[in-house]
């Protein structure tokens, strides 16, 4: 009876060891799957950040272009205003010159 009990205990221990090995293998497979998922998430995050950086760079370039165009428009408006002022000053100077000439004529005639 003693050797049968020993044999039964031995079989039970072998069975338990086999189940333990299955559990360990399952745990390792879960750990590997988890690590793979973490790696995929990290890669996805890197790609997302790259896309955000590209989008930000594109927005920045668009803003820069807008500001340059706006500055060109402002410069053109200032140039036109200067031309208008120069023209007005020239017209005013011509009027004054004409008035001075007329006054000189009248003074000479008197």
Protein Blocks (a to p, Z undefined) as FASTA:
>chain_A
ZZmmmmmmmmmmmmmmmmmmmmmmmmmmmmmmmmmmmmmmmmmmmmmmmmmmmmmmmmmm
mmmmmmmmmmmmmmmmmmmmmmmmmmmmmmmmmmmmmmmmmmmmmmmmZZ
